[in-house]
Amino acid sequence: MLKAKCLKKAVIPSTLINHPSPGTIQPTRLALHVTCNRHSCFLYVASGPHIYKLQIVLGQTSVTKGKESLLIPVHTKIINPSLVNRCPHRSEIQSIVLADAESLGYLLLGSVDSYGHLIVSKLGASGKDIDRLTYSALPSDNGVGEGSWAGLCFSPNQMSMAAVARSFCKTVDIFDQDMHVRTLRPLWNPTSINFMQNVVNGDQSSLLAITEGSQLTIWDLRMKENGGCVHRINGTPGDTLYSVCSSSTGNIAVGGVDRTVTIYDPRRWSSLSRWVHCSKFEITGLAFSSVDPDYMYIQGVDYEVFCGQWKEHNKLFTFRGDSNWLGFSKCSNKDVLGGWCDSGSIFVADVA
C-alpha cells in the first residue's frame, strides 16, 4: 500500500514572480524532476512568457494527518530560484513538460505557448544546461489565429517526437524535433493529450489519446484512414473531459466535468471501472502511480488532490492547496507530486 513520506510547502519569492498569469482551467504549467536519492526536487513553473526554476529539499519528515486522512504540510524554503533564459516565447506559456531519459543521462524541457510555438531544451540531471541544444517548431499554420490553451506531450518510445494540441484551432500537430510530421484534426476542442503504449499489438509503437469535448479518441500515427483516428468513445454530452493519462499496464483514465474517473481497457475498449463523483468539483488532473498502477492521483479545481485505489474506490490520503492550481504534475518515473497555487505556494508530496 502506498504511504506518504512527506508533504512540503514553500512560497515563491515575490521578487521572482509577483503576479502570476492566470492561464486556463487545465493546470499544465508545472513540471518536476527528482534527484536519484530523492534528496531534492527541481520544479519548473511558467508564468507569462517565462519559465522559472525552483529547488526544494525533500528529506525524511514525519507526516501529520488531520480529519479524513488530510495531510498537513511542513513549511520549507525554496533554494536557488532563478529564471530559465532558454525559452524565448512571445505569448503566455500554456504547458511545460519534462521528458526524463535516465538511460541517456539528460532531460528534455519542452514548453508551448498559446499559439502552438514549441521550444525544447536539453538539460542535465541536475537541471543545468549541458550542451546548449535547443530547437523550436511552429505549427503548420505558423500560429495564426486566436490564442488558447495548448497541450504538450513527448512519446515515451521516441523522445524526439512530440505532440502539440491547440484548443481553439482544433488541431494536434506531431513533430519530430523541429520537423512537422502531420496534423491531426479532432472534431471538438482538444483539452488533454497523452502518448500511450500500444499494448494491443505489443510492438512498442505509440498511440495518442486525446480528450475532445465529452469524447475520448485514440489516434494511430501510422494510419491515414479517418485522419488517423482508430477509436472514439462517447461520454455524456456536455460533460467536458479535461484530463487523460495512461498506466504502465496500458489502461487509460479520463476525468472532467462529471467528477467521475473512468478507466478503460485498450484491449477491448471497454470500461473497467467508474469511480463516480469521487471529486467534489471538476477533475482537471490525473496520474497513475508509478509504484502500483492500481492507485492513482486525482486533482480537482477545489484545491484538493487525493490518492485512491480506483478498483475499490477507496481514498488513501488527500492534501489541499491554498488557492487555485496554476500547475500540477507528477514525476514521470517516481511517485512525487508537485503543485503551484495562485497564491505563490508550492506543494511537493513524496509517496512510497
Secondary structure, DSSP 8 states (H G I E B T S, - for coil): ---EEEEEEEE--TTT-SS-----SS-B-EEEEE-TTSSEEEEEEEETTEEEEEEEE------EE-GGGBEE-EE---EEEEEETT---SS-EEEEEEEEETTTTEEEEEEEETT--EEEEEE-TTS-EEEEEEEEE--TTTT-S----EEEEE-SS-TTEEEEEETTTTEEEEEETTEEEEEE--SS-EEEEEEEE-TTTTSS-EEEEEEETTEEEEEETT--GGGGEEEEEE--TT--EEEEEE-TTS-EEEEETT--EEEEETTTTEEEEEETT-SSS-EEEEEE-SS-TTEEEEEETTSEEEEEETTTTEEEEEEE-SS-EEEEEE-SSSSEEEEEETTSEEEEEEE-
